[in-house]
Amino acid sequence: MRITRGAAAATAIGLAATAPVLVEMAPAAHAVGLDQVCTLSEVVTYSPPLTTSPQTVTFTVSGQLFNCTSSSAPTGYYAESGTASGATCTSVLSAGSGTRVFHWNNSALAPSTFSYNRVVSRVNGNIVVTALGAITSGTFTPDPTKSVGTGLEPDLTACGTTGVSQLTDVGTVTIGL
């Protein structure tokens, strides 16, 4: 998937920011080694579209995991949704925390619940979202986990007119650091 103008990183976009500091959620003693690395492709949809005026928006996140290194779970997906108040094109992506459930294409594997804290940085017109936490239930428990996604910042021209209703990002998910 290619990054298009009007895209932004959403790897860990449970947009309601609640924890502004990145905290490793799994003690180092639980590290079990690298178990899974996947390519990440994500789309975040906003309603109403993001603009330059603060407003409450609902968001849905649709993520695909593919080219995974574990032969028992070569692909997967996840979805999230929520509400963000005071959201604008420049403020919607921020530090926070959340939970995401990875569903694997192998029905014999339990879904993996990823509880995380995230940080967001803006670099040269891109937004990089890094989520760090652990698999707290299901397959790969209790592995420390990291998700990193990168996408373009929202198009400010569109933000000032019709708004931005969708952002995309690409990156990786690493389970077992």
Helices and strands as residue ranges (DSSP letters): G 28-30, E 36-50, E 55-66, E 76-87, E 96-104, E 112-123, E 126-137, E 144-152, H 156-159, E 164-175
